[in-house]
């Protein structure tokens, strides 16, 4: 995609940043990096030029139009539905403007009218004890995503870890998401790479998250 140079010095800084991350963060696939870029766009609502570039990069990295929609459905859990809906509207515009591949309609069963939740029972009980209506809300959100299959468990764990870093929700949810990543077979260095990659969206938030991640891994508190 050709774009007008707005500031040559800024472009040089941005390119150097991307080159360093590309060279040093070898633990993540191109597809995973693309998904995390898009996750940050949703959370930060950077839906202009960055989102456009990231959508095109994602498509080049093997992320399908159906995958993009599952990402937005999934991340709405933590980013909030309004943020994900804004990104979805922009995605539809980009598909039309750039004649991009359209979704085939692959989707999962929502099961909104069901009961229960795939969340660990201990977590459900703790949340219900904190606030029962909020517990029911969390059950619904997790249940509606239980059937997702286009994004792998590892990818979903990395996405939620990135949301935690961006929002600095580094307590209960970060611990759970780190545990999910480990349970999906991710190595500690993979998790550090996820947090390190998020520095492009805010260096100080990544710095703090690295401290918390190291404490979790050292304490052995994170479980799948």
N, C-alpha and C positions, 0 to 999 in steps of 0.2 A: 504494500500500500504506500503510495507516494504522499508525503505530507510536506507542507511548507515549513522551512526552518524558521522557528520563532526566536530562538536564541542559540547561537552556535556553541557557546560555552556550556550552557545547560545540557545541550545534546551530547557534548563530549563527556560531561560528568555522568550522564545517564548511561551512555554506552560503556564507559569504564566500569560502572556498577554492574551492569548486566554481564559483561565479559568476566568479571571476577566471580560472580555467582555461578555462571555457566561452568567455569573451570574448576571451582572448588566444591560445589555441591553436586557430587557425582552419585550420591545415594538415592536421589530422586529421579524418576524418569521424566522425559519431556512432557508426557501426558500429565503426570502428577504436578509438575511445576505450573502447567497451564491451568489446571483446576484450581490451584492455590492462588494464582493471579486473579482469576475470576471471582473467587471467594472474597478476596480483599476488595475488589471493585464493588461487590454487593454491599459489604460491610461499611466501606468508606463512601459509597455512592459516587464513585468516580466513573460515571457512565458515559463520558464523552470519549475523547481520543484514547485514553488508556483501555477502556472497555472494548472499543473497536479493535484495537491492536490485539488484545488478549483473546477475543473471540476468533479472529483470523488465525492467530497462532495455535489456538486450541484445535481448530479444525485441521490444521496442517499436522498436528501432533496426534491425530487419531481419535479425537473427541468428536462424536457425532452430534447432530442436531438433537437427537433424542437424549443423548448424554447431557447436553447443556441444560435441557429442561429438567432432567432428574436432579442435576446439581442445584438448580434454583428451587425446586420443590424441597430438596433436602435441607439446604442452608436456611430456608425460611424459618425453620425450627429455632435457630439461634440468632439470625440477623433480624428477625421480625418479618412478618408477611408484607408490610408496606415496602420495605427495602427490596425484597425479592421480587415483588410485583413490578416495581419500577424498572428493575433490571430485565424482567421478562418483556415488558413493553418495549424497551430499547432493543432487545435482541430481535424481536419481530421486525422492528424498523430496519435493523441492519441486514437481516435476511432479504428484505425487499430491496433496500438500496444497493446492495452488493451482489444480488442474485445468488445468495448462498444456499447450500442444501437445506431443504425443509425437513422437519421431523416426519417420521413415518407413523407416529402415533403409538409407539411402544410406551407402555406405562404399566404401573403395578396396581394391584387392588388396594384401594384406600382403607377399607374396613373401618370407616368412621363410626359405624353403628355397633361395632363389636364391643368386647369387654377386655379388661386386663391390659397388659403391656409387656413387651419383650425386655424391659429394663430389669436389672437385678432386683430381686424382691427386697433385699435390705435397703437399697436406695429408695424404692417405692414407699416402704414403710417410714423411712426417715422424712421423706418429703410430705407424706400424708400427715405425719405427726406435726410437722411444721405448719402446714396449712392444707386442710383436706381439699378445698376446691382447687387450689393450685396443683395438688397431687393429681386430681382428675384431669386437669388441663395437660399436665406432663404425660400422663398415660395416653391421652388422645393423640398428642403429637408424636410420641414414639410409636404407637400402634399404627398410625397412618403411614409411617415410613418403613414398617417392618418388611414389607414385600419388595422393597427396592432391590434390583439386581444389576442394573447397568453400571453403577459405580461399585467398586469392590469394597469390602470391609476396611481394608488398608486405606483406600482413598477417602472413604467417609471419615475414618479416624483422623487422618491428616487434615481434612477440611475443618473438622470441629476443633482440632488443636489450634489451627490458624485463627479461627474465630476467637478462641479464648485469648490468644496472644494479642490480637487487635483490640479486643474489649477489656483486656486485663482481668478476665474472670479466671483467675489462676488458683482457685480453691477447689471446691467439690467437682465442678464440671471438668476442669483441666485434668484432675486426677483420674476421673472416669474415662476421659478420652485418651489419655496416655495409656491407661490399662487396656482399652479397646485396641489400640495400635499394637501393643505388645502381644495381645492375644491373637492378633492377625498375623503374627510372625515378624513384625518389624523389630529391628535391632535398636539398641540405645542410640547408636550413631545415626540411624535413620531419623529418630525423633529429634536429635539435635539438629540435623539438617533441615527438618521442617521449621523449627524455630529460627534457625539461622537465616533461612530463606525469607522469613517474614520480616527481616530487618529492612528489606527494600520498601516496606510499607510503614516503617517507623522504627528507627534503630533503638531508641530507648525502651520501647515496649518489648522488643526481642531480648534486649539485655536483661531486663527483669525476669522474663520468662525462662531464660537459660538458667538463672539461679534457682528458680522454683523447680524446673525439670531435673536439674542435678540433685536437688534435695529429695525429690520423689524417687529417683532411681537409686540413690544411696540408701534411702530408708526402706526400700522394697515395699512401699505402701500401694503401688499401683498394681491392680489386678485386672484381668480381663473380665 
